[in-house]
Amino acid sequence: MRKNIFQDSAESRQKEQKGLSGKATGRASAQEPKTGRVQICVSMSAAEHDRLKAYAEDQGATVSGIVKKWIRENCH
């Protein structure tokens, strides 16, 4: 049976989406080496974001560093 002209493109796109989905959920895809790190997304207001960035800057740190420090100190 012959594939239609869109099938190869659709299959390629499905593979691409599967890889992107793994990255979005923090799960590594089969092609991506495990780094021991995950990426998260946190929604907040623009004002909260500005406050967090200013606080991190005052501390000589990054926003990521501030979050990691908070986790170490508060999540036992």
Buried (B, 14 or more C-beta within 10 A) or exposed (E): EEEEEEEEEEEEEEEEEEBEEBEEEEEBEEEEEEEEEEEEEEEEEEEEEEEBEEEBEEEEBEBEEBBEEEEEEEEE
